Amino acid sequence: MKTLSCLIRRTGPGPATYVLTDRLHRERSVRVTADEITVTVSSWLEQLGVHSALADDFARTVREGDWAGAHALAEALSVDVAVTA
């Protein structure tokens, strides 16, 4: 006889999420996945009339876990980044 546990789908934790805070607009803070970082940061820059490939580089460093690089790029972009629990 099968137990109920065989019917329960076990999944791993979802994708990591990050809190991005726009340093120029402290009230603007969002939770995003690594895949959403480029779009979010690019839209914030676009509102300032700025276009930069640094948003792509920033997302890549976060995705790769290169926190030294991520924080250096975040500084240049005036963004704070933190991993959510």
N, C-alpha and C positions, 0 to 999 in steps of 0.2 A: 504494500500500500504506500502510495506516495504521500509525502508530507506537504504541508502548505508552503514550506520554505522553498521547494523546487519551483513554485509558481511565481515567486517574487523575483523580479528583475533587479539584479544588483548592478548599479552603475557607480562609477568612480565620481569623485568630486567634479563639479563643472569647471569651466575655464576660470582662471584667476581673474579677479576684478581689481581695479585700481581706482583710487580717488584722485582726480585731477582738479586742481584749484588754480584758477586764473589769478595771478598775483596783482594784476592791474584792476581786477574787479572781484574783490574778496567774496562777495556774495555768490559768485559763480563757481560752483563746485559740482562735479558730476562723477558718477560711478560708471566705469566703462571696462570693456575687455581690451586686451592688447590690440585686437583687430579694429577697435573703434577709436583708438588714440589719434591716429592720423586725421580722421575726419573731424574729430572734436577740436583738436588744436588748430587745424587748418581753418576751420570756420571762425574760431576766435581771432586768428590773425587776419582773416579776410575782413572782419568787421573793423579792423584798424587800417585796412588798405595795404596789407602786407601779404606777400606770397613767399613761402620759403620751403625748400626741400628738407629743412631741419626737422619738420614734423614727421616725415617718413623715417629719418634716422633715429629720432627719439623713440618712435614706436618699435623699431627694430631692436634697439638696445634694451628696452623694457622687456620685450618678448624673449630676448636671449638671456635675460637676467644679468646684464652688464650694468650694475647699479652705479658704478663710478661714471661710466659714459652717460647713462641716463640722467644722472643728477647734473652733470656738466651741461648737457643739452637743455635740460629743464631750466637751468639758470639762464641760458641764452634766450630761451623762449618765454621767460617770466612765468613759469608754471611750476607748481609743486606737484609731486607724485608720491603716492603711498599705496601699499598693498592693503586691500581690505581683508579682514579675517573671515 
